[in-house]
Amino acid sequence: MTTPETAAEIREGAEPSGAWAQSAKLAFRFLFLAVILAGVGWLFSNLRQVPPESRALVYRFGELVRQQGSGMLLAWPQPIERIVILPTEDRQLEFRIDKFEPDSALGGDFMISDYARENEAFLLTGDASVVHLQAALLYQITDPAAYILAAEHVGPALQRVFVASAVAVCASRDIDTILVARPELDAAANAASRASREQLRGDLMNAMNRRLDDLAAQGASLGIKVSRVDLAAAIPSGAKSAFDYVLIATQQADRDIAESRTGAAMTALRANQDRDRTLTDADARAEEKVTEAKTRTAAVAALAKGSPGLSGEMLESRVYYDRIGALLSKAARVDTVDSNGGISLMLPGPVPK
């Protein structure tokens, strides 16, 4: 109750006294201090530290007003200004394509189903073959404002853009320019296929970027650019075993051909060695026969050359006496007839056996 003294103090403008009055006064002061601290905290609530390899976008009432790189950033508190942290343009973000992931119900194998709608994970190549692709994309944010507007749609849009690009690129190639399917091709064909396989990732990346540019031209930009495509190509599981059998048979045939060529080369080498040895032996025996013949006919050859004077007569007599005995010993009978007279002398020869 208000006493006459208290009423008098109130009329005179003096502060009320008492425990309740002091408690209310102290509570009000604490509340005022709390409001001031809350106001100061709210005023500096948008004081941010922008990490390295990141950038901050400041939106004021939904409109982009400025960008800032790494460092301290101070902006008006929300809802006046809003800060969004994004990676820098040089930083690459990874996105995995799960559209072509294998079906877990099939044990994770790439099997072709009898139902066409269940074969959406496979692509048709230009030579009517079937291939499966697993991919991971690396992209960069080139337009932050467009990226923030399309943030919820970037993932699904990348899925659709990759599928459309992969369908177009695979349809323009054969199976050998996507993966190693026929290693038995000649060296020139393998070299061309290998170069085309290395270019496959670049063709996919360029096709995706063209489609992203088309979206930007239509006013539906995603604000990104694909910088790299990592691929893992495979064929259906049933066809893979057939390709493996063909590869094994080809390798065995190549090994047999190599062994046959090695055996043929060794046989030709031995034949060449035998021919060279036979020719060398024949040449040596021929030279020996010629030398022996020349030795045996040396005297006759010298006589045939006609040595003049007494030496020629002596050589002729010597040859005659050396050879006549051997000749007469082989005759059964020898008849000597004087060419100038009619007297004949008969000498017995050796008795034939």
Buried (B, 14 or more C-beta within 10 A) or exposed (E): EEEEEBEEBEEEEEEEEEEEEEEEEEEEEEEEEEEEEEEEEEEEEBEBEBEEEBBBBBBBEEEEEEEBEBEEBEBBBEEEBBBBEBBBEEEBBEBEBEBBEBEEEEEEEBBBEEEEEEBEBBBEBBEEBBBBBBBEBBBBBBBBBBBBBBEEEBEEBBBEBBBEBBEBBBEEBBBBBBBBBBBEBEEEEBEEBEEBBEEBBEBBBBBBBEBBEEBBEEEBBBBBBBBBBEBEBBBBBEBEEEBEEBBEEEEEEEEEEEEEEEEEEEEEEEEEEEEEEEEEEEEEEEEEEEEEEEEEEEBEEBBEEEBEEEEBEEBEEEBEEEEEEEEEEEEEEEEEEEEEEEEEEEEEEEEEE
